[in-house]
């Protein structure tokens, strides 16, 4: 991980020096794997990290490293950091772009980012709502999601980028703006609203981020994978409809020039962020609705993005075919969630298949595991499981089966064998087979990995049985066992 030249008003001196020192040491220890083009492995767990003690944060960062994770995604929640967030009146003399204003509360985010960098992880920061009430549109009841001010959001984005730009190389502009839990109104009687609000936030914030941190990657979109039919302030919008509406193009990609699209300006981006949850379906399955975009719809998502670029509604700053970063993904499990979870064994299988799907699509540059641990259980009935239960471990820390396989995913399709030794580095891998469960394994193939730890090869005529891979050079590891029945 490279530390870029610090902005003159960036991270405070002692903290920055500590980060630089830790990064120099850990960079020397890390495998030379960052330059490979395949999907980076990241994780997000704000509930576990933000507000936790430094000891607990450090312990979890060490766990991330053991699991082979390369990047942490963490949120810079606007209303948790800005002052007087519940007031309708902006604090007197407060300039949101001035990150050194003592009324800002950076402490929790400082601890997380310092620990992540100190443990050799790259960092993505999501600059996101909810907003302080004084930066929102007027409503009868205070609503931190209602029509946030583009001007104030851009000032806050600049402050975040100034503070952390020397150690953060990726930014997300807001989070799931196609969901009523993050941005309102989604729509009203006149039509869709949130895509146009979000376009305003991007147009205001993107140039401020890039002015402060020009070599970084700014992700636009960060959309949830599905929506619903109908209108309403909270009713979520399907992601491909959201993208076209944000870009002021109709279903046939013809320009819309009236109403909220009057004086339209192309939307800038470095890459697209997306959350391709597939929920109960296997990652290879396409979504039922053609305007949703789960991980099985990667091709469809890319076609929409490319079409919007071709009609100059999206303006990528890095070539004409922007990459996609899957910055949030996972499968909820039962247990603990009997309403929206898959079996533990299914989670294990689906996460490995999803990693293969991301690898085989070169434009997908990141796959994020959402949560190390499940959300806290609170309440009764369905409400008891309102937090995501997609962790690799249960809420109290007991490991799920997926935890063990996460550092070395393995997937077989036809005669194609694929896997990864995480977090990368070149390894010699032996693929082994046994005819029966509990039998003795024998090696059927030897293969080297890429610099990012990936291997892929065909084994024509492979026999039914149980397969795994092992590696003993440097770290030692054994994948999970896969049964082949053909």
PAKE-264806 format. One record per residue (C-alpha): residue number from 1; x, y negated, z negated. Coordinates in steps of 0.2 Angstrom, whole numbers. Layout:
<site num="NUM" x="X" y="Y" z="Z"/>
...
END
This chain:
<site num="1" x="0" y="0" z="0"/>
<site num="2" x="7" y="-17" z="5"/>
<site num="3" x="6" y="-32" z="-5"/>
<site num="4" x="3" y="-47" z="7"/>
<site num="5" x="9" y="-64" z="3"/>
<site num="6" x="-1" y="-72" z="-11"/>
<site num="7" x="-12" y="-86" z="-8"/>
<site num="8" x="-6" y="-101" z="-19"/>
<site num="9" x="-22" y="-100" z="-29"/>
<site num="10" x="-24" y="-81" z="-30"/>
<site num="11" x="-23" y="-68" z="-44"/>
<site num="12" x="-16" y="-76" z="-60"/>
<site num="13" x="3" y="-74" z="-61"/>
<site num="14" x="5" y="-61" z="-75"/>
<site num="15" x="-8" y="-49" z="-68"/>
<site num="16" x="-1" y="-51" z="-50"/>
<site num="17" x="16" y="-47" z="-56"/>
<site num="18" x="10" y="-32" z="-65"/>
<site num="19" x="1" y="-26" z="-49"/>
<site num="20" x="16" y="-29" z="-38"/>
<site num="21" x="27" y="-19" z="-49"/>
<site num="22" x="16" y="-5" z="-51"/>
<site num="23" x="12" y="-4" z="-32"/>
<site num="24" x="31" y="-4" z="-28"/>
<site num="25" x="34" y="11" z="-39"/>
<site num="26" x="18" y="21" z="-33"/>
<site num="27" x="21" y="17" z="-15"/>
<site num="28" x="38" y="25" z="-16"/>
<site num="29" x="30" y="41" z="-23"/>
<site num="30" x="15" y="42" z="-11"/>
<site num="31" x="15" y="53" z="4"/>
<site num="32" x="18" y="44" z="21"/>
<site num="33" x="0" y="47" z="26"/>
<site num="34" x="-8" y="30" z="28"/>
<site num="35" x="-5" y="27" z="47"/>
<site num="36" x="-15" y="42" z="53"/>
<site num="37" x="-31" y="38" z="62"/>
<site num="38" x="-43" y="50" z="53"/>
<site num="39" x="-56" y="46" z="40"/>
<site num="40" x="-49" y="39" z="24"/>
<site num="41" x="-56" y="47" z="8"/>
<site num="42" x="-63" y="34" z="-5"/>
<site num="43" x="-74" y="34" z="-20"/>
<site num="44" x="-86" y="22" z="-29"/>
<site num="45" x="-93" y="22" z="-46"/>
<site num="46" x="-97" y="5" z="-53"/>
<site num="47" x="-107" y="12" z="-67"/>
<site num="48" x="-92" y="22" z="-73"/>
<site num="49" x="-79" y="8" z="-72"/>
<site num="50" x="-86" y="-10" z="-73"/>
<site num="51" x="-87" y="-14" z="-92"/>
<site num="52" x="-77" y="1" z="-97"/>
<site num="53" x="-62" y="0" z="-108"/>
<site num="54" x="-45" y="-1" z="-100"/>
<site num="55" x="-41" y="16" z="-107"/>
<site num="56" x="-56" y="24" z="-99"/>
<site num="57" x="-53" y="15" z="-83"/>
<site num="58" x="-35" y="21" z="-82"/>
<site num="59" x="-41" y="39" z="-86"/>
<site num="60" x="-53" y="39" z="-72"/>
<site num="61" x="-41" y="31" z="-59"/>
<site num="62" x="-29" y="46" z="-64"/>
<site num="63" x="-43" y="58" z="-60"/>
<site num="64" x="-47" y="50" z="-43"/>
<site num="65" x="-28" y="52" z="-39"/>
<site num="66" x="-29" y="71" z="-44"/>
<site num="67" x="-44" y="73" z="-33"/>
<site num="68" x="-35" y="66" z="-18"/>
<site num="69" x="-44" y="50" z="-16"/>
<site num="70" x="-35" y="36" z="-7"/>
<site num="71" x="-46" y="21" z="-10"/>
<site num="72" x="-58" y="13" z="-23"/>
<site num="73" x="-73" y="3" z="-18"/>
<site num="74" x="-79" y="-8" z="-31"/>
<site num="75" x="-93" y="-22" z="-32"/>
<site num="76" x="-90" y="-40" z="-36"/>
<site num="77" x="-108" y="-43" z="-42"/>
<site num="78" x="-112" y="-62" z="-40"/>
<site num="79" x="-123" y="-64" z="-54"/>
<site num="80" x="-112" y="-55" z="-66"/>
<site num="81" x="-97" y="-66" z="-62"/>
<site num="82" x="-104" y="-83" z="-59"/>
<site num="83" x="-109" y="-94" z="-73"/>
<site num="84" x="-127" y="-98" z="-79"/>
<site num="85" x="-134" y="-84" z="-68"/>
<site num="86" x="-151" y="-84" z="-76"/>
<site num="87" x="-153" y="-103" z="-75"/>
<site num="88" x="-163" y="-112" z="-61"/>
<site num="89" x="-150" y="-126" z="-62"/>
<site num="90" x="-133" y="-125" z="-55"/>
<site num="91" x="-120" y="-129" z="-68"/>
<site num="92" x="-114" y="-147" z="-67"/>
<site num="93" x="-98" y="-150" z="-58"/>
<site num="94" x="-97" y="-131" z="-53"/>
<site num="95" x="-88" y="-128" z="-36"/>
<site num="96" x="-91" y="-109" z="-32"/>
<site num="97" x="-76" y="-109" z="-21"/>
<site num="98" x="-64" y="-113" z="-35"/>
<site num="99" x="-60" y="-96" z="-43"/>
<site num="100" x="-50" y="-104" z="-57"/>
<site num="101" x="-65" y="-112" z="-64"/>
<site num="102" x="-65" y="-105" z="-82"/>
<site num="103" x="-84" y="-103" z="-81"/>
<site num="104" x="-81" y="-88" z="-69"/>
<site num="105" x="-80" y="-71" z="-78"/>
<site num="106" x="-68" y="-60" z="-69"/>
<site num="107" x="-62" y="-50" z="-84"/>
<site num="108" x="-71" y="-33" z="-80"/>
<site num="109" x="-67" y="-34" z="-61"/>
<site num="110" x="-49" y="-39" z="-65"/>
<site num="111" x="-47" y="-23" z="-76"/>
<site num="112" x="-53" y="-11" z="-63"/>
<site num="113" x="-43" y="-18" z="-48"/>
<site num="114" x="-27" y="-19" z="-58"/>
<site num="115" x="-29" y="-1" z="-63"/>
<site num="116" x="-34" y="5" z="-46"/>
<site num="117" x="-18" y="-4" z="-38"/>
<site num="118" x="-7" y="2" z="-53"/>
<site num="119" x="-13" y="20" z="-49"/>
<site num="120" x="-8" y="19" z="-30"/>
<site num="121" x="-26" y="17" z="-24"/>
<site num="122" x="-31" y="5" z="-10"/>
<site num="123" x="-46" y="-6" z="-14"/>
<site num="124" x="-61" y="-12" z="-5"/>
<site num="125" x="-72" y="-25" z="-14"/>
<site num="126" x="-90" y="-27" z="-10"/>
<site num="127" x="-95" y="-46" z="-12"/>
<site num="128" x="-114" y="-44" z="-16"/>
<site num="129" x="-130" y="-49" z="-23"/>
<site num="130" x="-139" y="-50" z="-35"/>
<site num="131" x="-137" y="-69" z="-35"/>
<site num="132" x="-137" y="-82" z="-49"/>
<site num="133" x="-155" y="-89" z="-49"/>
<site num="134" x="-148" y="-106" z="-45"/>
<site num="135" x="-142" y="-100" z="-29"/>
<site num="136" x="-159" y="-92" z="-23"/>
<site num="137" x="-174" y="-98" z="-15"/>
<site num="138" x="-188" y="-106" z="-26"/>
<site num="139" x="-200" y="-93" z="-33"/>
<site num="140" x="-213" y="-93" z="-47"/>
<site num="141" x="-203" y="-80" z="-57"/>
<site num="142" x="-184" y="-80" z="-56"/>
<site num="143" x="-179" y="-68" z="-43"/>
<site num="144" x="-160" y="-65" z="-40"/>
<site num="145" x="-163" y="-56" z="-24"/>
<site num="146" x="-174" y="-70" z="-16"/>
<site num="147" x="-166" y="-79" z="-1"/>
<site num="148" x="-149" y="-82" z="-7"/>
<site num="149" x="-141" y="-98" z="-1"/>
<site num="150" x="-128" y="-94" z="13"/>
<site num="151" x="-118" y="-109" z="7"/>
<site num="152" x="-116" y="-104" z="-11"/>
<site num="153" x="-113" y="-86" z="-6"/>
<site num="154" x="-99" y="-91" z="6"/>
<site num="155" x="-91" y="-102" z="-8"/>
<site num="156" x="-92" y="-86" z="-20"/>
<site num="157" x="-85" y="-75" z="-6"/>
<site num="158" x="-70" y="-87" z="-4"/>
<site num="159" x="-67" y="-87" z="-23"/>
<site num="160" x="-67" y="-68" z="-23"/>
<site num="161" x="-55" y="-67" z="-8"/>
<site num="162" x="-43" y="-80" z="-16"/>
<site num="163" x="-42" y="-71" z="-32"/>
<site num="164" x="-39" y="-54" z="-25"/>
<site num="165" x="-33" y="-56" z="-7"/>
<site num="166" x="-15" y="-52" z="-12"/>
<site num="167" x="-20" y="-34" z="-17"/>
<site num="168" x="-36" y="-31" z="-8"/>
<site num="169" x="-36" y="-27" z="11"/>
<site num="170" x="-55" y="-23" z="14"/>
<site num="171" x="-71" y="-33" z="10"/>
<site num="172" x="-89" y="-28" z="11"/>
<site num="173" x="-101" y="-43" z="15"/>
<site num="174" x="-116" y="-38" z="3"/>
<site num="175" x="-124" y="-21" z="0"/>
<site num="176" x="-138" y="-13" z="8"/>
<site num="177" x="-147" y="-29" z="14"/>
<site num="178" x="-161" y="-18" z="22"/>
<site num="179" x="-167" y="-12" z="5"/>
<site num="180" x="-178" y="-23" z="-6"/>
<site num="181" x="-168" y="-18" z="-21"/>
<site num="182" x="-153" y="-29" z="-14"/>
<site num="183" x="-161" y="-43" z="-4"/>
<site num="184" x="-179" y="-50" z="-3"/>
<site num="185" x="-190" y="-53" z="6"/>
<site num="186" x="-188" y="-39" z="18"/>
<site num="187" x="-202" y="-45" z="28"/>
<site num="188" x="-218" y="-55" z="27"/>
<site num="189" x="-234" y="-58" z="37"/>
<site num="190" x="-224" y="-66" z="51"/>
<site num="191" x="-212" y="-52" z="53"/>
<site num="192" x="-195" y="-46" z="47"/>
<site num="193" x="-185" y="-58" z="36"/>
<site num="194" x="-170" y="-49" z="28"/>
<site num="195" x="-160" y="-47" z="44"/>
<site num="196" x="-160" y="-65" z="47"/>
<site num="197" x="-156" y="-70" z="29"/>
<site num="198" x="-142" y="-57" z="30"/>
<site num="199" x="-135" y="-65" z="47"/>
<site num="200" x="-135" y="-82" z="38"/>
<site num="201" x="-124" y="-74" z="24"/>
<site num="202" x="-112" y="-66" z="36"/>
<site num="203" x="-110" y="-82" z="47"/>
<site num="204" x="-106" y="-92" z="32"/>
<site num="205" x="-95" y="-80" z="22"/>
<site num="206" x="-85" y="-71" z="36"/>
<site num="207" x="-75" y="-86" z="41"/>
<site num="208" x="-72" y="-91" z="23"/>
<site num="209" x="-65" y="-73" z="19"/>
<site num="210" x="-54" y="-73" z="35"/>
<site num="211" x="-47" y="-90" z="32"/>
<site num="212" x="-41" y="-84" z="15"/>
<site num="213" x="-36" y="-67" z="20"/>
<site num="214" x="-34" y="-66" z="39"/>
<site num="215" x="-26" y="-48" z="40"/>
<site num="216" x="-40" y="-40" z="30"/>
<site num="217" x="-55" y="-30" z="37"/>
<site num="218" x="-72" y="-38" z="33"/>
<site num="219" x="-86" y="-25" z="35"/>
<site num="220" x="-103" y="-31" z="40"/>
<site num="221" x="-119" y="-21" z="39"/>
<site num="222" x="-117" y="-10" z="23"/>
<site num="223" x="-134" y="-3" z="27"/>
<site num="224" x="-144" y="11" z="19"/>
<site num="225" x="-147" y="25" z="31"/>
<site num="226" x="-166" y="25" z="31"/>
<site num="227" x="-182" y="14" z="29"/>
<site num="228" x="-201" y="14" z="29"/>
<site num="229" x="-215" y="9" z="40"/>
<site num="230" x="-224" y="-7" z="35"/>
<site num="231" x="-221" y="-24" z="29"/>
<site num="232" x="-218" y="-32" z="12"/>
<site num="233" x="-205" y="-41" z="1"/>
<site num="234" x="-198" y="-24" z="-5"/>
<site num="235" x="-202" y="-12" z="9"/>
<site num="236" x="-185" y="-6" z="16"/>
<site num="237" x="-181" y="-8" z="35"/>
<site num="238" x="-174" y="6" z="45"/>
<site num="239" x="-156" y="2" z="49"/>
<site num="240" x="-156" y="2" z="68"/>
<site num="241" x="-171" y="-9" z="68"/>
<site num="242" x="-162" y="-20" z="56"/>
<site num="243" x="-146" y="-21" z="66"/>
<site num="244" x="-156" y="-26" z="82"/>
<site num="245" x="-166" y="-39" z="73"/>
<site num="246" x="-150" y="-46" z="64"/>
<site num="247" x="-143" y="-48" z="82"/>
<site num="248" x="-159" y="-55" z="89"/>
<site num="249" x="-162" y="-42" z="101"/>
<site num="250" x="-178" y="-32" z="104"/>
<site num="251" x="-180" y="-13" z="107"/>
<site num="252" x="-174" y="-15" z="125"/>
<site num="253" x="-159" y="-26" z="119"/>
<site num="254" x="-166" y="-42" z="127"/>
<site num="255" x="-163" y="-58" z="118"/>
<site num="256" x="-176" y="-65" z="106"/>
<site num="257" x="-175" y="-84" z="106"/>
<site num="258" x="-190" y="-90" z="95"/>
<site num="259" x="-194" y="-92" z="77"/>
<site num="260" x="-179" y="-86" z="66"/>
<site num="261" x="-169" y="-82" z="81"/>
<site num="262" x="-169" y="-100" z="87"/>
<site num="263" x="-151" y="-106" z="89"/>
<site num="264" x="-144" y="-89" z="87"/>
<site num="265" x="-125" y="-86" z="85"/>
<site num="266" x="-117" y="-70" z="88"/>
<site num="267" x="-113" y="-60" z="72"/>
<site num="268" x="-94" y="-58" z="68"/>
<site num="269" x="-87" y="-43" z="61"/>
<site num="270" x="-71" y="-33" z="60"/>
<site num="271" x="-80" y="-16" z="58"/>
<site num="272" x="-96" y="-9" z="53"/>
<site num="273" x="-100" y="-3" z="35"/>
<site num="274" x="-114" y="10" z="33"/>
<site num="275" x="-121" y="22" z="20"/>
<site num="276" x="-126" y="38" z="30"/>
<site num="277" x="-135" y="47" z="16"/>
<site num="278" x="-144" y="63" z="23"/>
<site num="279" x="-152" y="67" z="7"/>
<site num="280" x="-160" y="85" z="8"/>
<site num="281" x="-154" y="89" z="26"/>
<site num="282" x="-137" y="96" z="31"/>
<site num="283" x="-125" y="83" z="37"/>
<site num="284" x="-126" y="90" z="55"/>
<site num="285" x="-145" y="87" z="56"/>
<site num="286" x="-152" y="71" z="65"/>
<site num="287" x="-164" y="60" z="56"/>
<site num="288" x="-182" y="63" z="59"/>
<site num="289" x="-185" y="45" z="63"/>
<site num="290" x="-175" y="38" z="78"/>
<site num="291" x="-171" y="22" z="69"/>
<site num="292" x="-164" y="30" z="54"/>
<site num="293" x="-145" y="33" z="54"/>
<site num="294" x="-139" y="47" z="43"/>
<site num="295" x="-122" y="55" z="45"/>
<site num="296" x="-129" y="67" z="58"/>
<site num="297" x="-134" y="52" z="68"/>
<site num="298" x="-116" y="45" z="70"/>
<site num="299" x="-117" y="45" z="89"/>
<site num="300" x="-134" y="36" z="89"/>
<site num="301" x="-127" y="22" z="77"/>
<site num="302" x="-112" y="19" z="88"/>
<site num="303" x="-122" y="18" z="104"/>
<site num="304" x="-133" y="4" z="96"/>
<site num="305" x="-117" y="-5" z="89"/>
<site num="306" x="-109" y="-4" z="106"/>
<site num="307" x="-125" y="-10" z="115"/>
<site num="308" x="-126" y="-25" z="104"/>
<site num="309" x="-107" y="-29" z="107"/>
<site num="310" x="-110" y="-27" z="126"/>
<site num="311" x="-124" y="-40" z="126"/>
<site num="312" x="-113" y="-51" z="115"/>
<site num="313" x="-125" y="-51" z="100"/>
<site num="314" x="-111" y="-44" z="89"/>
<site num="315" x="-94" y="-51" z="90"/>
<site num="316" x="-80" y="-39" z="84"/>
<site num="317" x="-63" y="-47" z="81"/>
<site num="318" x="-54" y="-31" z="84"/>
<site num="319" x="-57" y="-24" z="101"/>
<site num="320" x="-74" y="-20" z="109"/>
<site num="321" x="-78" y="-4" z="100"/>
<site num="322" x="-78" y="-8" z="82"/>
<site num="323" x="-75" y="6" z="70"/>
<site num="324" x="-87" y="12" z="57"/>
<site num="325" x="-83" y="15" z="38"/>
<site num="326" x="-95" y="26" z="29"/>
<site num="327" x="-93" y="17" z="12"/>
<site num="328" x="-106" y="26" z="2"/>
<site num="329" x="-111" y="44" z="4"/>
<site num="330" x="-116" y="60" z="-6"/>
<site num="331" x="-129" y="72" z="-11"/>
<site num="332" x="-139" y="72" z="-27"/>
<site num="333" x="-140" y="89" z="-36"/>
<site num="334" x="-153" y="99" z="-45"/>
<site num="335" x="-148" y="101" z="-59"/>
<site num="336" x="-150" y="88" z="-65"/>
<site num="337" x="-163" y="80" z="-53"/>
<site num="338" x="-177" y="92" z="-49"/>
<site num="339" x="-186" y="79" z="-38"/>
<site num="340" x="-172" y="73" z="-26"/>
<site num="341" x="-158" y="85" z="-28"/>
<site num="342" x="-150" y="100" z="-18"/>
<site num="343" x="-143" y="115" z="-26"/>
<site num="344" x="-125" y="114" z="-33"/>
<site num="345" x="-119" y="126" z="-20"/>
<site num="346" x="-127" y="116" z="-6"/>
<site num="347" x="-119" y="100" z="-12"/>
<site num="348" x="-102" y="109" z="-11"/>
<site num="349" x="-105" y="115" z="6"/>
<site num="350" x="-113" y="99" z="13"/>
<site num="351" x="-99" y="88" z="7"/>
<site num="352" x="-86" y="99" z="16"/>
<site num="353" x="-96" y="99" z="32"/>
<site num="354" x="-98" y="80" z="31"/>
<site num="355" x="-79" y="78" z="29"/>
<site num="356" x="-77" y="88" z="45"/>
<site num="357" x="-90" y="77" z="54"/>
<site num="358" x="-81" y="61" z="49"/>
<site num="359" x="-65" y="68" z="55"/>
<site num="360" x="-71" y="74" z="72"/>
<site num="361" x="-77" y="56" z="76"/>
<site num="362" x="-61" y="45" z="78"/>
<site num="363" x="-71" y="29" z="76"/>
<site num="364" x="-76" y="34" z="58"/>
<site num="365" x="-62" y="27" z="48"/>
<site num="366" x="-68" y="31" z="30"/>
<site num="367" x="-79" y="43" z="20"/>
<site num="368" x="-84" y="38" z="3"/>
<site num="369" x="-90" y="49" z="-11"/>
<site num="370" x="-103" y="40" z="-21"/>
<site num="371" x="-100" y="43" z="-39"/>
<site num="372" x="-88" y="54" z="-49"/>
<site num="373" x="-101" y="57" z="-63"/>
<site num="374" x="-120" y="57" z="-62"/>
<site num="375" x="-130" y="42" z="-68"/>
<site num="376" x="-137" y="41" z="-86"/>
<site num="377" x="-153" y="50" z="-89"/>
<site num="378" x="-166" y="38" z="-96"/>
<site num="379" x="-185" y="39" z="-98"/>
<site num="380" x="-196" y="53" z="-92"/>
<site num="381" x="-203" y="60" z="-76"/>
<site num="382" x="-196" y="54" z="-60"/>
<site num="383" x="-190" y="38" z="-68"/>
<site num="384" x="-178" y="48" z="-79"/>
<site num="385" x="-168" y="51" z="-63"/>
<site num="386" x="-169" y="33" z="-56"/>
<site num="387" x="-150" y="32" z="-55"/>
<site num="388" x="-140" y="43" z="-42"/>
<site num="389" x="-136" y="60" z="-47"/>
<site num="390" x="-123" y="63" z="-33"/>
<site num="391" x="-108" y="64" z="-44"/>
<site num="392" x="-94" y="78" z="-43"/>
<site num="393" x="-97" y="80" z="-62"/>
<site num="394" x="-113" y="78" z="-73"/>
<site num="395" x="-115" y="63" z="-83"/>
<site num="396" x="-106" y="70" z="-99"/>
<site num="397" x="-91" y="75" z="-88"/>
<site num="398" x="-94" y="94" z="-85"/>
<site num="399" x="-88" y="98" z="-68"/>
<site num="400" x="-99" y="103" z="-54"/>
<site num="401" x="-93" y="116" z="-41"/>
<site num="402" x="-90" y="102" z="-29"/>
<site num="403" x="-77" y="95" z="-41"/>
<site num="404" x="-65" y="109" z="-38"/>
<site num="405" x="-66" y="109" z="-19"/>
<site num="406" x="-65" y="91" z="-17"/>
<site num="407" x="-46" y="90" z="-15"/>
<site num="408" x="-45" y="103" z="-2"/>
<site num="409" x="-61" y="104" z="9"/>
<site num="410" x="-63" y="118" z="21"/>
<site num="411" x="-76" y="121" z="35"/>
<site num="412" x="-78" y="134" z="48"/>
<site num="413" x="-89" y="132" z="64"/>
<site num="414" x="-89" y="146" z="77"/>
<site num="415" x="-70" y="150" z="79"/>
<site num="416" x="-65" y="133" z="73"/>
<site num="417" x="-56" y="132" z="57"/>
<site num="418" x="-54" y="115" z="49"/>
<site num="419" x="-48" y="108" z="32"/>
<site num="420" x="-38" y="94" z="23"/>
<site num="421" x="-25" y="94" z="9"/>
<site num="422" x="-29" y="78" z="0"/>
<site num="423" x="-23" y="64" z="-2"/>
<site num="424" x="-13" y="69" z="13"/>
<site num="425" x="5" y="72" z="18"/>
<site num="426" x="12" y="86" z="29"/>
<site num="427" x="9" y="103" z="22"/>
<site num="428" x="11" y="121" z="28"/>
<site num="429" x="-6" y="130" z="26"/>
<site num="430" x="-10" y="148" z="26"/>
<site num="431" x="-28" y="153" z="31"/>
<site num="432" x="-32" y="170" z="22"/>
<site num="433" x="-46" y="183" z="24"/>
<site num="434" x="-53" y="197" z="14"/>
<site num="435" x="-67" y="209" z="20"/>
<site num="436" x="-76" y="209" z="4"/>
<site num="437" x="-79" y="198" z="-11"/>
<site num="438" x="-66" y="201" z="-24"/>
<site num="439" x="-55" y="209" z="-12"/>
<site num="440" x="-36" y="206" z="-8"/>
<site num="441" x="-33" y="191" z="4"/>
<site num="442" x="-21" y="193" z="18"/>
<site num="443" x="-14" y="179" z="29"/>
<site num="444" x="-22" y="178" z="46"/>
<site num="445" x="-15" y="161" z="52"/>
<site num="446" x="-2" y="148" z="47"/>
<site num="447" x="-3" y="130" z="52"/>
<site num="448" x="4" y="113" z="48"/>
<site num="449" x="-6" y="98" z="43"/>
<site num="450" x="-6" y="80" z="50"/>
<site num="451" x="2" y="66" z="41"/>
<site num="452" x="-16" y="64" z="33"/>
<site num="453" x="-16" y="82" z="27"/>
<site num="454" x="-28" y="88" z="41"/>
<site num="455" x="-28" y="104" z="51"/>
<site num="456" x="-39" y="111" z="64"/>
<site num="457" x="-37" y="126" z="75"/>
<site num="458" x="-46" y="140" z="84"/>
<site num="459" x="-45" y="158" z="79"/>
<site num="460" x="-54" y="168" z="93"/>
<site num="461" x="-60" y="185" z="88"/>
<site num="462" x="-60" y="181" z="69"/>
<site num="463" x="-68" y="194" z="60"/>
<site num="464" x="-83" y="193" z="47"/>
<site num="465" x="-77" y="191" z="29"/>
<site num="466" x="-72" y="179" z="16"/>
<site num="467" x="-59" y="165" z="21"/>
<site num="468" x="-49" y="152" z="11"/>
<site num="469" x="-33" y="142" z="13"/>
<site num="470" x="-18" y="140" z="2"/>
<site num="471" x="-3" y="129" z="1"/>
<site num="472" x="12" y="130" z="-10"/>
<site num="473" x="24" y="117" z="-3"/>
<site num="474" x="25" y="102" z="-16"/>
<site num="475" x="8" y="103" z="-25"/>
<site num="476" x="-1" y="120" z="-25"/>
<site num="477" x="-19" y="122" z="-20"/>
<site num="478" x="-32" y="134" z="-15"/>
<site num="479" x="-48" y="129" z="-5"/>
<site num="480" x="-65" y="136" z="-9"/>
<site num="481" x="-70" y="153" z="-1"/>
<site num="482" x="-81" y="153" z="14"/>
<site num="483" x="-91" y="168" z="20"/>
<site num="484" x="-92" y="172" z="39"/>
<site num="485" x="-105" y="184" z="44"/>
<site num="486" x="-104" y="184" z="63"/>
END
